[in-house]
């Protein structure tokens, strides 16, 4: 097995989810023989990274994560995963500056959407993710349309992420609000699924479907890719 490196802390709740899902994948397949992979987690300072992104200091944000990935490599990681969607905005620049392979959450999610036959997807996430094109750059070049929410819906999702969900607070009224946005977008754009493009969103939206719309759980999808690469 390869040693797994994870950039965590963006945010902490998703990092815990990644770790638990990876262990569970090996636990269920190994019949209880305790043969788990070695996992090295660098939990970064979320305020530092998000502060750079808010100020559009993308070079500083890139340099910050590159430094942490190099630390994981020195610690023995054979490959690395960024346990959040937002830093994938910088994925290509990061990848060019490190030697260790990095598994893309975006590419893995596209492959799942393609396997499911989905054609028109809403994108939920932070404002950084919803306003950027890194999902569309991959999906739309391969025939799947990405549709972000409108400005007021984006503001609602972003605010709930940072005031509640990233802090481990999961309110039923917030879940209802997120589902309402999905329904509105289905009526307006005929979407057939939603990319949960923040790795905390599956914690408040855990079902595989809501009102017939497929949920692309980017955490689950990314973890599956990590486990497969670890074993290869």
NUDOVO-933969 format. One line per field, with one value per residue: residue number from 1; residue in three letters; x, y negated, z negated of N, C-alpha, C in turn. Coordinates in steps of 0.2 Angstrom, whole numbers, plus 5000, padded with zeros to 4 digits. Layout:
vexdo <- c(NUM, ...);
fimar <- c(ALA, ...);
n.c1 <- c(X, ...);
n.c2 <- c(Y, ...);
n.c3 <- c(Z, ...);
ca.c1 <- c(X, ...);
ca.c2 <- c(Y, ...);
ca.c3 <- c(Z, ...);
c.c1 <- c(X, ...);
c.c2 <- c(Y, ...);
c.c3 <- c(Z, ...);
***
This chain:
vexdo <- c(1, 2, 3, 4, 5, 6, 7, 8, 9, 10, 11, 12, 13, 14, 15, 16, 17, 18, 19, 20, 21, 22, 23, 24, 25, 26, 27, 28, 29, 30, 31, 32, 33, 34, 35, 36, 37, 38, 39, 40, 41, 42, 43, 44, 45, 46, 47, 48, 49, 50, 51, 52, 53, 54, 55, 56, 57, 58, 59, 60, 61, 62, 63, 64, 65, 66, 67, 68, 69, 70, 71, 72, 73, 74, 75, 76, 77, 78, 79, 80, 81, 82, 83, 84, 85, 86, 87, 88, 89, 90, 91, 92, 93, 94, 95, 96, 97, 98, 99, 100, 101, 102, 103, 104, 105, 106, 107, 108, 109, 110, 111, 112, 113, 114, 115, 116, 117, 118, 119, 120, 121, 122, 123, 124, 125, 126, 127, 128, 129, 130, 131, 132, 133, 134, 135, 136, 137, 138, 139, 140, 141, 142, 143, 144, 145, 146, 147, 148, 149, 150, 151, 152, 153, 154, 155, 156, 157, 158, 159, 160, 161, 162, 163, 164, 165, 166, 167, 168, 169, 170, 171, 172, 173, 174, 175, 176, 177, 178, 179, 180, 181, 182, 183, 184, 185, 186, 187, 188, 189, 190, 191, 192, 193, 194, 195, 196, 197, 198, 199, 200, 201, 202, 203, 204, 205, 206, 207, 208, 209, 210, 211, 212, 213, 214, 215, 216, 217, 218, 219, 220, 221, 222, 223, 224, 225, 226, 227, 228, 229, 230, 231, 232);
fimar <- c(UNK, UNK, UNK, UNK, UNK, UNK, UNK, UNK, UNK, UNK, UNK, UNK, UNK, UNK, UNK, UNK, UNK, UNK, UNK, UNK, UNK, UNK, UNK, UNK, UNK, UNK, UNK, UNK, UNK, UNK, UNK, UNK, UNK, UNK, UNK, UNK, UNK, UNK, UNK, UNK, UNK, UNK, UNK, UNK, UNK, UNK, UNK, UNK, UNK, UNK, UNK, UNK, UNK, UNK, UNK, UNK, UNK, UNK, UNK, UNK, UNK, UNK, UNK, UNK, UNK, UNK, UNK, UNK, UNK, UNK, UNK, UNK, UNK, UNK, UNK, UNK, UNK, UNK, UNK, UNK, UNK, UNK, UNK, UNK, UNK, UNK, UNK, UNK, UNK, UNK, UNK, UNK, UNK, UNK, UNK, UNK, UNK, UNK, UNK, UNK, UNK, UNK, UNK, UNK, UNK, UNK, UNK, UNK, UNK, UNK, UNK, UNK, UNK, UNK, UNK, UNK, UNK, UNK, UNK, UNK, UNK, UNK, UNK, UNK, UNK, UNK, UNK, UNK, UNK, UNK, UNK, UNK, UNK, UNK, UNK, UNK, UNK, UNK, UNK, UNK, UNK, UNK, UNK, UNK, UNK, UNK, UNK, UNK, UNK, UNK, UNK, UNK, UNK, UNK, UNK, UNK, UNK, UNK, UNK, UNK, UNK, UNK, UNK, UNK, UNK, UNK, UNK, UNK, UNK, UNK, UNK, UNK, UNK, UNK, UNK, UNK, UNK, UNK, UNK, UNK, UNK, UNK, UNK, UNK, UNK, UNK, UNK, UNK, UNK, UNK, UNK, UNK, UNK, UNK, UNK, UNK, UNK, UNK, UNK, UNK, UNK, UNK, UNK, UNK, UNK, UNK, UNK, UNK, UNK, UNK, UNK, UNK, UNK, UNK, UNK, UNK, UNK, UNK, UNK, UNK, UNK, UNK, UNK, UNK, UNK, UNK, UNK, UNK, UNK, UNK, UNK, UNK);
n.c1 <- c(5004, 5002, 5008, 4997, 4995, 4987, 4980, 4973, 4961, 4953, 4938, 4941, 4930, 4927, 4940, 4941, 4930, 4935, 4946, 4940, 4932, 4941, 4948, 4937, 4934, 4945, 4944, 4931, 4935, 4945, 4942, 4944, 4957, 4966, 4974, 4978, 4981, 4996, 4993, 4996, 4993, 4992, 4986, 4980, 4981, 4966, 4961, 4972, 4973, 4960, 4960, 4969, 4963, 4951, 4957, 4961, 4974, 4982, 4994, 5001, 4992, 4994, 5008, 5008, 5001, 5008, 5020, 5016, 5012, 5025, 5030, 5023, 5027, 5041, 5039, 5035, 5024, 5017, 5008, 4996, 4981, 4970, 4959, 4947, 4937, 4938, 4953, 4956, 4954, 4967, 4974, 4981, 4992, 4998, 5001, 5011, 5022, 5026, 5033, 5026, 5012, 4996, 4979, 4965, 4950, 4940, 4942, 4939, 4926, 4920, 4922, 4913, 4901, 4900, 4899, 4886, 4878, 4874, 4870, 4867, 4872, 4870, 4881, 4886, 4894, 4908, 4909, 4921, 4922, 4910, 4910, 4921, 4929, 4934, 4928, 4919, 4928, 4933, 4922, 4913, 4921, 4920, 4907, 4897, 4886, 4889, 4880, 4880, 4872, 4860, 4865, 4860, 4857, 4869, 4875, 4868, 4872, 4885, 4886, 4880, 4889, 4901, 4896, 4890, 4890, 4904, 4908, 4903, 4890, 4873, 4859, 4841, 4833, 4842, 4846, 4834, 4833, 4844, 4839, 4828, 4834, 4840, 4828, 4822, 4832, 4831, 4818, 4820, 4831, 4831, 4840, 4849, 4856, 4866, 4882, 4890, 4900, 4908, 4917, 4911, 4898, 4891, 4889, 4878, 4869, 4866, 4860, 4858, 4850, 4839, 4823, 4823, 4834, 4851, 4864, 4880, 4892, 4906, 4916, 4915, 4917, 4930, 4937, 4935, 4943, 4955, 4957, 4958, 4969, 4979, 4979, 4984);
n.c2 <- c(5006, 4989, 4974, 4962, 4945, 4931, 4915, 4906, 4898, 4889, 4888, 4893, 4902, 4909, 4915, 4925, 4933, 4938, 4946, 4955, 4961, 4967, 4976, 4984, 4990, 4999, 5006, 5013, 5021, 5029, 5038, 5036, 5037, 5027, 5021, 5007, 4992, 4981, 4965, 4948, 4933, 4916, 4903, 4888, 4870, 4863, 4850, 4843, 4848, 4845, 4832, 4827, 4831, 4823, 4811, 4812, 4816, 4826, 4832, 4832, 4840, 4852, 4854, 4856, 4869, 4877, 4877, 4885, 4897, 4901, 4904, 4915, 4924, 4925, 4931, 4944, 4947, 4954, 4950, 4936, 4929, 4915, 4911, 4903, 4893, 4880, 4876, 4883, 4874, 4869, 4879, 4883, 4875, 4878, 4892, 4891, 4887, 4897, 4913, 4925, 4935, 4928, 4931, 4926, 4919, 4914, 4920, 4933, 4932, 4928, 4940, 4949, 4942, 4944, 4958, 4959, 4954, 4940, 4924, 4910, 4900, 4893, 4882, 4882, 4873, 4865, 4847, 4844, 4856, 4857, 4846, 4847, 4856, 4868, 4881, 4880, 4879, 4892, 4901, 4895, 4895, 4908, 4911, 4909, 4899, 4886, 4877, 4863, 4857, 4843, 4825, 4822, 4834, 4840, 4832, 4836, 4850, 4849, 4841, 4849, 4860, 4855, 4849, 4859, 4874, 4877, 4876, 4887, 4886, 4891, 4887, 4890, 4881, 4875, 4886, 4887, 4875, 4876, 4887, 4882, 4872, 4881, 4887, 4875, 4872, 4884, 4882, 4871, 4873, 4886, 4895, 4911, 4915, 4912, 4905, 4907, 4896, 4893, 4900, 4901, 4900, 4913, 4917, 4911, 4914, 4928, 4938, 4949, 4944, 4930, 4926, 4933, 4928, 4931, 4932, 4927, 4932, 4925, 4928, 4942, 4947, 4943, 4950, 4963, 4963, 4960, 4972, 4982, 4978, 4979, 4993, 4997);
n.c3 <- c(5000, 5003, 4995, 4988, 4990, 4983, 4985, 4973, 4963, 4969, 4970, 4953, 4949, 4961, 4963, 4953, 4957, 4969, 4965, 4957, 4966, 4975, 4967, 4963, 4976, 4978, 4967, 4969, 4980, 4977, 4968, 4954, 4951, 4947, 4956, 4960, 4970, 4970, 4964, 4967, 4960, 4963, 4955, 4959, 4956, 4957, 4957, 4962, 4975, 4981, 4979, 4988, 5000, 4999, 5001, 5014, 5015, 5023, 5027, 5014, 5007, 5014, 5013, 4999, 4998, 5006, 4998, 4987, 4993, 4998, 4985, 4981, 4991, 4987, 4975, 4979, 4987, 5001, 5011, 5012, 5006, 5007, 4995, 4998, 5008, 5012, 5012, 5024, 5034, 5036, 5041, 5053, 5053, 5040, 5042, 5052, 5045, 5036, 5032, 5028, 5033, 5035, 5031, 5039, 5034, 5042, 5055, 5051, 5047, 5059, 5067, 5059, 5062, 5075, 5077, 5071, 5080, 5080, 5085, 5083, 5070, 5054, 5044, 5028, 5015, 5007, 5010, 5017, 5024, 5031, 5039, 5046, 5060, 5061, 5059, 5070, 5081, 5082, 5083, 5093, 5104, 5107, 5109, 5099, 5092, 5080, 5068, 5058, 5043, 5041, 5037, 5024, 5019, 5019, 5009, 4998, 4996, 4994, 4983, 4973, 4973, 4967, 4955, 4949, 4954, 4956, 4944, 4938, 4935, 4938, 4944, 4945, 4952, 4960, 4968, 4975, 4982, 4991, 4998, 5004, 5013, 5022, 5027, 5033, 5043, 5051, 5056, 5064, 5072, 5075, 5069, 5066, 5056, 5041, 5037, 5023, 5018, 5008, 4995, 4983, 4985, 4988, 4975, 4970, 4979, 4981, 4989, 5004, 5014, 5017, 5018, 5031, 5037, 5040, 5028, 5029, 5019, 5015, 5006, 5003, 5016, 5018, 5008, 5012, 5023, 5018, 5010, 5019, 5027, 5017, 5015, 5027);
ca.c1 <- c(5000, 5005, 5007, 4993, 4996, 4981, 4980, 4967, 4959, 4949, 4939, 4942, 4925, 4928, 4946, 4939, 4926, 4940, 4950, 4935, 4929, 4947, 4948, 4931, 4935, 4950, 4941, 4926, 4937, 4951, 4939, 4946, 4964, 4969, 4979, 4976, 4986, 4999, 4990, 4999, 4988, 4994, 4980, 4983, 4977, 4960, 4960, 4977, 4971, 4954, 4962, 4973, 4958, 4947, 4961, 4963, 4981, 4982, 5001, 5002, 4988, 4997, 5014, 5006, 4999, 5014, 5025, 5013, 5013, 5032, 5031, 5020, 5032, 5047, 5036, 5034, 5018, 5018, 5003, 4993, 4974, 4967, 4952, 4942, 4936, 4941, 4960, 4957, 4955, 4974, 4976, 4986, 4998, 5001, 5003, 5017, 5027, 5027, 5035, 5022, 5006, 4990, 4973, 4960, 4943, 4936, 4942, 4936, 4919, 4918, 4921, 4907, 4895, 4899, 4896, 4879, 4874, 4872, 4871, 4867, 4873, 4871, 4887, 4886, 4901, 4910, 4909, 4927, 4921, 4904, 4912, 4927, 4928, 4938, 4924, 4916, 4934, 4934, 4915, 4910, 4925, 4918, 4900, 4892, 4885, 4889, 4876, 4880, 4866, 4861, 4869, 4857, 4857, 4876, 4877, 4865, 4876, 4892, 4886, 4878, 4895, 4906, 4894, 4887, 4892, 4911, 4909, 4900, 4883, 4869, 4852, 4836, 4831, 4847, 4845, 4828, 4835, 4848, 4835, 4824, 4838, 4840, 4821, 4821, 4836, 4828, 4812, 4822, 4836, 4831, 4846, 4848, 4860, 4870, 4889, 4891, 4907, 4912, 4917, 4907, 4890, 4888, 4888, 4871, 4865, 4869, 4856, 4861, 4846, 4834, 4818, 4825, 4841, 4857, 4869, 4887, 4896, 4913, 4920, 4914, 4920, 4937, 4940, 4935, 4949, 4961, 4958, 4960, 4976, 4983, 4980, 4986);
ca.c2 <- c(5000, 4982, 4970, 4957, 4938, 4927, 4908, 4906, 4892, 4884, 4887, 4899, 4907, 4914, 4919, 4930, 4937, 4941, 4951, 4961, 4965, 4971, 4982, 4989, 4993, 5004, 5011, 5017, 5025, 5033, 5043, 5035, 5039, 5021, 5019, 5000, 4988, 4976, 4959, 4942, 4927, 4909, 4899, 4881, 4865, 4861, 4843, 4841, 4849, 4842, 4825, 4826, 4832, 4817, 4805, 4814, 4817, 4833, 4834, 4833, 4846, 4858, 4855, 4859, 4876, 4881, 4879, 4890, 4903, 4903, 4907, 4922, 4928, 4927, 4936, 4951, 4948, 4956, 4946, 4931, 4927, 4909, 4913, 4898, 4891, 4873, 4876, 4885, 4868, 4868, 4886, 4884, 4871, 4882, 4898, 4890, 4885, 4902, 4919, 4930, 4935, 4926, 4933, 4921, 4920, 4912, 4926, 4939, 4931, 4929, 4947, 4951, 4939, 4947, 4964, 4959, 4951, 4934, 4919, 4903, 4900, 4887, 4882, 4879, 4873, 4858, 4842, 4845, 4862, 4856, 4840, 4849, 4860, 4875, 4886, 4880, 4880, 4899, 4904, 4893, 4897, 4915, 4912, 4909, 4892, 4883, 4871, 4860, 4854, 4835, 4822, 4822, 4841, 4841, 4829, 4840, 4856, 4847, 4839, 4855, 4864, 4852, 4848, 4865, 4880, 4878, 4876, 4893, 4885, 4893, 4885, 4893, 4876, 4874, 4891, 4886, 4870, 4879, 4891, 4877, 4870, 4886, 4887, 4869, 4873, 4889, 4879, 4866, 4875, 4893, 4899, 4918, 4917, 4906, 4906, 4904, 4894, 4891, 4907, 4901, 4901, 4920, 4919, 4909, 4917, 4935, 4943, 4949, 4940, 4926, 4924, 4935, 4925, 4935, 4928, 4929, 4931, 4925, 4932, 4950, 4949, 4942, 4955, 4969, 4962, 4961, 4979, 4986, 4976, 4982, 5000, 4999);
ca.c3 <- c(5000, 5003, 4989, 4990, 4987, 4984, 4983, 4970, 4959, 4974, 4963, 4949, 4949, 4967, 4962, 4949, 4962, 4974, 4961, 4955, 4972, 4977, 4962, 4964, 4982, 4977, 4962, 4972, 4985, 4974, 4963, 4947, 4950, 4945, 4961, 4963, 4973, 4966, 4966, 4964, 4961, 4961, 4954, 4960, 4953, 4961, 4957, 4966, 4982, 4983, 4979, 4994, 5005, 4999, 5004, 5020, 5015, 5025, 5026, 5007, 5005, 5018, 5009, 4993, 4998, 5008, 4993, 4983, 4997, 4997, 4979, 4982, 4995, 4983, 4970, 4982, 4991, 5008, 5014, 5008, 5008, 5004, 4992, 4999, 5015, 5014, 5015, 5031, 5039, 5037, 5042, 5058, 5050, 5035, 5045, 5056, 5040, 5031, 5035, 5026, 5036, 5031, 5034, 5040, 5032, 5048, 5060, 5048, 5047, 5066, 5069, 5056, 5065, 5082, 5076, 5069, 5086, 5078, 5090, 5081, 5063, 5050, 5040, 5022, 5012, 5005, 5015, 5021, 5028, 5035, 5043, 5050, 5066, 5061, 5061, 5077, 5085, 5083, 5084, 5099, 5109, 5108, 5111, 5094, 5090, 5073, 5067, 5051, 5040, 5042, 5032, 5017, 5017, 5017, 5003, 4992, 4995, 4992, 4976, 4969, 4973, 4963, 4949, 4946, 4956, 4955, 4936, 4935, 4933, 4943, 4942, 4950, 4956, 4965, 4973, 4979, 4986, 4996, 5003, 5008, 5018, 5027, 5031, 5037, 5049, 5055, 5060, 5068, 5076, 5077, 5067, 5064, 5050, 5038, 5035, 5016, 5020, 5002, 4992, 4977, 4987, 4986, 4968, 4968, 4985, 4982, 4993, 5011, 5018, 5014, 5023, 5037, 5039, 5038, 5025, 5030, 5013, 5017, 5001, 5004, 5022, 5018, 5004, 5016, 5028, 5013, 5008, 5025, 5028, 5011, 5016, 5034);
c.c1 <- c(5004, 5003, 5003, 4994, 4989, 4982, 4973, 4966, 4955, 4942, 4940, 4937, 4926, 4935, 4944, 4935, 4930, 4943, 4945, 4933, 4935, 4948, 4943, 4931, 4940, 4947, 4936, 4929, 4942, 4948, 4942, 4953, 4969, 4975, 4977, 4982, 4989, 4996, 4994, 4995, 4991, 4988, 4982, 4978, 4972, 4960, 4966, 4975, 4965, 4955, 4965, 4967, 4953, 4950, 4963, 4971, 4983, 4989, 5003, 4998, 4992, 5004, 5013, 5005, 5005, 5019, 5022, 5013, 5020, 5033, 5028, 5024, 5038, 5045, 5035, 5028, 5020, 5013, 4999, 4986, 4973, 4960, 4947, 4942, 4939, 4948, 4961, 4957, 4962, 4978, 4982, 4993, 5002, 5004, 5010, 5023, 5029, 5029, 5030, 5015, 5000, 4984, 4968, 4953, 4938, 4936, 4938, 4928, 4916, 4917, 4915, 4901, 4894, 4897, 4889, 4875, 4871, 4874, 4871, 4867, 4873, 4877, 4886, 4893, 4902, 4909, 4915, 4925, 4916, 4906, 4918, 4925, 4931, 4934, 4921, 4922, 4934, 4927, 4913, 4914, 4923, 4911, 4895, 4892, 4885, 4885, 4877, 4873, 4866, 4864, 4866, 4857, 4865, 4878, 4874, 4870, 4882, 4891, 4884, 4885, 4899, 4903, 4891, 4891, 4900, 4913, 4906, 4893, 4878, 4862, 4847, 4834, 4836, 4847, 4839, 4829, 4839, 4844, 4831, 4828, 4838, 4833, 4820, 4825, 4834, 4822, 4815, 4827, 4836, 4837, 4844, 4852, 4863, 4877, 4889, 4898, 4910, 4911, 4914, 4899, 4887, 4886, 4881, 4867, 4868, 4866, 4859, 4856, 4841, 4829, 4820, 4831, 4846, 4862, 4876, 4891, 4903, 4918, 4920, 4918, 4927, 4940, 4940, 4942, 4955, 4963, 4961, 4967, 4981, 4984, 4984, 4994);
c.c2 <- c(4994, 4978, 4964, 4950, 4934, 4920, 4907, 4899, 4887, 4886, 4894, 4904, 4912, 4918, 4926, 4935, 4941, 4947, 4957, 4965, 4969, 4977, 4987, 4993, 4999, 5009, 5016, 5022, 5030, 5038, 5042, 5037, 5033, 5019, 5012, 4997, 4983, 4969, 4953, 4936, 4921, 4905, 4892, 4876, 4862, 4854, 4840, 4842, 4845, 4834, 4823, 4826, 4826, 4811, 4806, 4814, 4825, 4836, 4836, 4839, 4852, 4859, 4859, 4867, 4880, 4882, 4885, 4897, 4906, 4906, 4914, 4926, 4930, 4932, 4943, 4952, 4949, 4953, 4942, 4930, 4920, 4911, 4907, 4896, 4885, 4873, 4879, 4880, 4867, 4874, 4886, 4881, 4875, 4888, 4897, 4889, 4891, 4908, 4925, 4930, 4932, 4928, 4928, 4923, 4919, 4917, 4932, 4938, 4931, 4936, 4950, 4949, 4943, 4954, 4965, 4956, 4944, 4929, 4912, 4903, 4894, 4888, 4878, 4879, 4866, 4853, 4843, 4851, 4860, 4850, 4842, 4854, 4867, 4881, 4886, 4881, 4888, 4902, 4902, 4894, 4905, 4916, 4911, 4902, 4891, 4877, 4869, 4857, 4846, 4832, 4822, 4829, 4843, 4838, 4833, 4846, 4854, 4845, 4845, 4860, 4862, 4850, 4854, 4872, 4882, 4878, 4883, 4892, 4887, 4892, 4888, 4887, 4874, 4879, 4890, 4880, 4872, 4883, 4887, 4874, 4875, 4887, 4881, 4870, 4879, 4886, 4874, 4868, 4883, 4897, 4906, 4920, 4911, 4909, 4903, 4902, 4891, 4898, 4907, 4902, 4908, 4921, 4916, 4911, 4924, 4940, 4943, 4945, 4936, 4924, 4927, 4933, 4929, 4930, 4931, 4927, 4931, 4928, 4939, 4951, 4948, 4948, 4961, 4969, 4963, 4968, 4983, 4984, 4979, 4989, 5002, 5000);
c.c3 <- c(5000, 4997, 4992, 4986, 4988, 4981, 4980, 4967, 4963, 4975, 4959, 4949, 4955, 4967, 4958, 4953, 4966, 4970, 4959, 4961, 4975, 4973, 4963, 4971, 4982, 4972, 4965, 4977, 4983, 4969, 4956, 4946, 4948, 4950, 4964, 4966, 4968, 4969, 4963, 4965, 4959, 4961, 4954, 4957, 4958, 4962, 4962, 4973, 4984, 4983, 4985, 5000, 5005, 5002, 5011, 5021, 5017, 5025, 5019, 5005, 5008, 5014, 5003, 4993, 5001, 5003, 4988, 4987, 4997, 4991, 4978, 4986, 4991, 4978, 4973, 4986, 4999, 5013, 5010, 5011, 5004, 5001, 4992, 5006, 5017, 5016, 5022, 5036, 5041, 5039, 5047, 5056, 5045, 5038, 5049, 5051, 5035, 5035, 5034, 5030, 5032, 5035, 5034, 5038, 5038, 5053, 5058, 5049, 5055, 5068, 5066, 5060, 5072, 5082, 5074, 5075, 5084, 5083, 5088, 5073, 5060, 5046, 5034, 5019, 5009, 5011, 5020, 5026, 5033, 5040, 5048, 5056, 5066, 5062, 5068, 5082, 5087, 5086, 5091, 5105, 5111, 5108, 5106, 5092, 5082, 5072, 5059, 5049, 5042, 5036, 5025, 5014, 5015, 5010, 4997, 4991, 4992, 4984, 4971, 4968, 4967, 4956, 4945, 4948, 4955, 4948, 4933, 4933, 4939, 4941, 4947, 4954, 4962, 4971, 4978, 4984, 4992, 5001, 5007, 5014, 5024, 5031, 5035, 5044, 5053, 5059, 5065, 5074, 5078, 5075, 5065, 5058, 5047, 5035, 5028, 5016, 5014, 4998, 4985, 4979, 4986, 4979, 4966, 4974, 4986, 4987, 5001, 5016, 5014, 5019, 5030, 5040, 5036, 5034, 5026, 5024, 5014, 5012, 5002, 5010, 5022, 5013, 5008, 5020, 5024, 5011, 5013, 5027, 5023, 5013, 5022, 5034);
***
